[in-house]
Amino acid sequence: MPTRKPQGNGLVLALLRSPAHRLLSGMTIELSYTGRRSGRQFTLPVQYAREGERLLVAVQDPAAKAWWRNFRTPQEVTVRLRGKPRQGTASVVGPDDPAWDEDRRLYEARWKRLGGRVSGPMVQITLH
């Protein structure tokens, strides 16, 4: 089944898969998952913060985006991290979740320009 790529992300994904991935690998991962309703494979680049074997992705404009809703129930994913594919489990951490404050602090520590502006759900990926 072919992988669907949101428009405009093809160049970023190509770079993440190339030997030049180092240009983006410190800030962007390739996230691949299966749509919960369609069963189709999706791949998109997302900005992340890392703590050990945990990756955090803040959902930008969650009301207008749907991809993150696939992880309301934990789901297996593949990420391309620093040029290498890794397996993990992704799940949504919402503002009402006890882990959200710590996840938000970690994300904002990595992305200082977002300090105080992360207010919506986050996707937490635990690598295997």
Residue pairs with C-beta under 8 A, 6 or more apart in sequence:
1 40
1 41
2 41
3 32
3 41
3 42
3 43
4 40
4 41
4 42
4 43
5 13
5 43
5 44
6 44
9 44
9 45
12 24
12 28
12 45
13 30
13 43
13 44
13 45
15 21
15 23
15 24
16 24
16 25
16 28
16 29
16 30
16 45
16 80
16 83
17 30
17 80
17 83
19 83
21 80
21 82
21 83
22 82
22 83
24 45
25 81
25 82
25 83
27 47
27 48
28 45
28 46
28 47
28 48
29 45
29 46
29 48
29 55
29 79
29 80
29 81
30 43
30 44
30 45
30 79
30 80
31 43
31 44
31 45
31 46
31 57
31 77
31 78
31 79
31 90
31 125
32 41
32 42
32 43
32 77
32 78
32 79
32 80
33 41
33 42
33 67
33 70
33 71
33 75
33 76
33 77
33 78
33 90
34 40
34 41
34 42
34 70
34 75
35 41
35 42
35 70
36 69
36 70
36 73
36 75
42 67
44 67
46 57
46 123
47 57
47 58
47 111
48 55
48 56
48 57
48 125
49 55
49 56
49 106
49 107
49 109
49 110
49 111
50 56
50 110
51 106
53 126
53 127
54 124
54 125
54 126
54 127
55 79
55 81
55 88
55 124
55 125
55 127
56 103
56 106
56 107
56 122
56 123
56 124
56 125
57 68
57 122
57 123
57 124
57 125
58 104
58 107
58 111
58 114
58 118
58 120
58 122
59 65
59 68
59 120
59 121
59 122
59 123
62 68
62 120
62 121
68 92
68 121
68 123
69 92
70 90
71 77
71 90
71 91
71 92
71 123
72 91
72 92
73 91
74 89
74 90
74 91
75 89
75 90
75 91
76 87
76 88
76 89
76 90
77 87
77 88
77 89
77 90
77 125
78 85
78 86
78 87
78 88
79 85
79 86
79 88
79 125
79 127
80 86
81 127
86 127
86 128
87 127
87 128
88 125
88 126
88 127
88 128
89 125
89 126
89 128
90 123
90 124
90 125
91 123
91 124
92 121
92 122
92 123
92 124
93 99
93 100
93 103
93 121
93 122
93 123
93 124
94 100
94 121
95 119
95 120
95 121
99 124
100 122
103 122
103 124
104 118
104 122
107 114
107 118
107 122
108 114
108 115
108 116
108 117
108 118
